Amino acid sequence: MPNPDSAVRVADLVVKFGGRAILDGLSLEAETGALTAVLGPNGAGKTTLIRCCTNLIRPSAGAVTILGLAAGSRQLAGRIGLMPQSAGSWSGIKAVELLHYLASLYAHPLPVPGLVERLGLSDCAKTPYRRLSGGQQQAVNLAGALVGRPELVFLDEPTAGMDPHARRATWLLMRELRANGVTMLLTTHAMDEAEALADQVFIVDRGRVTISGTVRQLTKSGGSLESVFLAHTSARAAS
């Protein structure tokens, strides 16, 4: 039965591109106030899932409910944040200018200077986005997702490209957000990240959830989360 405490509810989701199923009956739920991690190989459908949840892609079949409303509902505006894998369309704008612009879209945004300092962006705040390192771009993307004080944040590989210091600072921020009641759904390839942060883990392969549970439940037989991942996903041939 559906969990009444779910902030995200995905039921039997199907997405097809060019006749190929990217999501093939995927179902999962993310509990309110929790951090839910979605793990899977490249091409498993993780980013497509987030795009369906944020109404960037319309599924062929299935349903997505966000904070009790259909994905894309006008009432969700300002209540959710999205950190994409990349935001190349911002390439010419300076980091701090981008954040001030995004803040202007909300009635009660977080103070941009505080976000810039907290995410270690002070030294590159006036650098054009396209000239930032991959890790710095990720930090700007994260700040953009949080500046509107969302109840629910979707994070697509949030620490990819970050150095260890920035990565740990981002982990600390995510823990604080969860402690303050913010719901997070993130995708990641980093098993240690999921082990350190996730309240619930869904492992996805070929567009379906193959296994789910807490980290403790998934590793109760003594194996690592990585060994569970390898046992429940298939390798992709190099292209």
C-alpha positions in Angstrom: 0.0 0.0 0.0 1.2 3.6 -0.6 2.9 5.2 2.3 0.9 8.3 3.4 4.2 9.9 4.5 5.7 9.8 1.1 6.9 13.0 -0.5 7.6 11.3 -3.8 5.5 8.5 -5.1 6.3 6.9 -8.5 4.1 4.1 -9.7 4.7 1.8 -12.7 6.6 4.6 -14.6 7.3 3.9 -18.3 9.4 6.2 -20.5 10.4 5.2 -24.1 12.8 6.9 -26.4 13.1 5.6 -30.0 11.1 2.6 -29.1 13.5 1.6 -26.3 12.2 1.6 -22.7 14.4 3.8 -20.5 12.0 3.3 -17.5 10.2 0.0 -17.6 7.6 0.0 -14.9 9.7 1.7 -12.2 8.1 2.2 -8.8 9.4 3.8 -5.6 8.5 6.1 -2.8 10.6 8.6 -0.9 9.6 9.4 2.6 9.0 13.0 3.8 12.0 14.4 5.7 14.3 11.6 4.6 17.2 11.3 2.2 16.5 8.7 -0.4 19.4 7.5 -2.7 18.8 6.0 -6.1 21.8 4.0 -7.4 22.3 2.4 -10.8 24.7 2.0 -13.7 25.0 4.6 -16.4 21.9 4.3 -18.6 19.8 2.7 -15.8 17.2 5.5 -15.9 18.2 7.6 -12.8 18.3 11.0 -14.5 15.1 10.2 -16.5 13.4 9.4 -13.2 14.3 12.8 -11.8 13.2 14.5 -15.0 9.8 12.8 -14.7 9.5 13.9 -11.1 10.2 17.5 -12.1 8.0 17.4 -15.1 10.8 17.8 -17.6 9.7 14.5 -19.3 6.2 13.2 -19.6 6.1 9.4 -19.1 4.5 7.0 -21.5 2.6 5.4 -18.7 2.5 5.4 -14.9 2.0 8.2 -12.3 4.2 10.6 -10.3 2.9 12.3 -7.2 5.0 15.0 -5.6 4.1 16.4 -2.2 0.6 14.9 -2.7 0.2 16.6 -6.1 0.6 15.4 -9.7 4.1 16.2 -11.0 4.0 19.6 -12.8 1.2 21.0 -10.7 1.3 24.8 -10.4 1.0 24.5 -6.6 4.5 22.9 -6.6 6.2 26.0 -7.8 8.6 27.2 -5.2 8.2 24.0 -3.1 10.8 21.9 -4.9 14.4 22.4 -6.0 16.4 20.7 -8.7 20.1 20.2 -9.0 20.8 18.8 -12.5 23.9 17.1 -13.6 24.8 20.1 -15.7 23.4 23.5 -16.5 25.3 24.5 -19.7 22.7 27.0 -20.6 24.1 29.3 -17.9 27.6 29.2 -19.5 28.1 33.0 -19.9 26.7 34.3 -16.6 28.9 34.8 -13.5 28.2 32.4 -10.6 27.0 35.1 -8.2 24.8 36.8 -10.9 23.1 33.5 -11.6 22.4 32.9 -7.9 21.0 36.5 -7.5 18.8 35.9 -10.5 17.5 32.6 -9.2 16.9 34.2 -5.8 14.8 36.9 -7.4 12.3 34.3 -8.5 11.3 33.5 -4.9 9.4 35.5 -2.3 11.7 34.5 0.6 15.0 33.2 -0.8 18.1 32.3 1.2 20.7 35.0 1.4 23.0 34.6 -1.6 26.2 35.7 0.2 25.6 33.1 2.9 25.2 30.3 0.3 28.3 31.5 -1.6 30.4 31.3 1.6 28.9 28.1 2.8 29.6 26.3 -0.5 33.1 27.6 -0.9 32.3 29.8 -3.9 33.7 33.1 -2.6 36.9 33.0 -4.7 35.0 32.2 -7.9 31.8 34.1 -7.4 32.6 36.5 -10.2 33.8 33.8 -12.6 31.7 32.9 -15.6 29.9 29.6 -15.1 31.6 28.0 -18.1 35.0 28.7 -16.7 34.4 27.1 -13.3 35.8 23.6 -12.6 33.3 20.7 -12.6 33.2 20.7 -8.9 32.6 24.4 -8.7 29.8 24.2 -11.2 28.2 21.5 -9.1 28.4 23.7 -6.0 26.7 26.5 -8.0 24.0 24.1 -9.2 23.4 23.0 -5.6 23.2 26.6 -4.4 20.6 27.2 -7.2 18.6 24.3 -6.1 18.5 25.5 -2.4 18.2 29.3 -2.8 14.3 29.1 -2.8 14.1 27.3 0.5 12.4 24.2 -1.0 10.6 21.5 0.9 11.9 18.8 -1.5 15.1 18.8 -3.4 16.1 16.5 -6.3 19.9 16.1 -6.6 21.4 14.4 -9.7 24.9 13.2 -8.8 25.4 16.2 -6.5 29.1 15.6 -5.6 30.4 14.4 -9.0 33.6 16.3 -9.8 34.0 17.7 -6.3 37.3 17.4 -4.4 37.2 15.6 -1.1 36.9 18.9 0.9 34.0 20.2 -1.1 32.4 16.7 -1.1 32.5 16.5 2.7 31.1 20.0 3.1 28.3 19.1 0.8 27.5 16.0 2.8 27.4 18.1 6.0 25.0 20.5 4.3 22.7 17.7 3.2 22.7 16.3 6.8 21.7 19.7 8.1 19.0 20.1 5.5 17.5 16.7 6.5 17.7 17.7 10.2 15.7 20.8 9.2 13.0 18.7 7.6 14.0 19.0 3.9 13.3 15.9 1.9 16.0 14.9 -0.6 16.1 12.4 -3.4 19.5 12.0 -4.9 21.2 9.9 -7.6 24.8 8.8 -7.1 27.4 6.4 -8.2 29.3 6.8 -4.9 28.6 3.9 -2.6 30.2 5.6 0.3 28.0 8.6 -0.2 24.9 6.4 -0.1 26.2 4.6 2.9 26.9 7.8 4.8 23.8 9.7 4.0 20.8 7.6 2.8 17.8 6.7 4.9 16.6 4.5 2.1 18.3 3.1 -1.0 16.8 2.0 -4.3 19.0 0.2 -6.8 17.8 0.5 -10.3 18.8 -1.5 -13.4 17.4 -1.3 -17.0 14.6 1.0 -15.9 13.4 -1.0 -12.9 14.0 -1.2 -9.2 15.9 -4.4 -8.5 16.2 -4.1 -4.7 15.6 -1.6 -2.0 16.0 -1.0 1.7 18.1 0.7 4.3 21.8 0.3 4.0 21.7 -1.9 7.1 19.0 -4.1 5.5 20.8 -4.4 2.2 24.1 -5.3 3.8 22.8 -7.5 6.6 24.5 -10.6 5.1 27.9 -9.0 5.7 28.6 -7.8 2.2 29.2 -4.1 1.2 26.7 -1.9 -0.5 28.9 -2.1 -3.6 28.7 -5.9 -3.6 24.9 -5.6 -3.4 24.9 -3.1 -6.2 27.1 -5.4 -8.4 24.8 -8.4 -7.6 21.6 -6.6 -8.7 22.8 -4.7 -11.7 24.3 -5.6 -15.1 27.4 -4.2 -16.6 27.1 -1.9 -19.6 29.3 -2.5 -22.7 31.7 0.3 -23.4 30.5 2.5 -26.3 
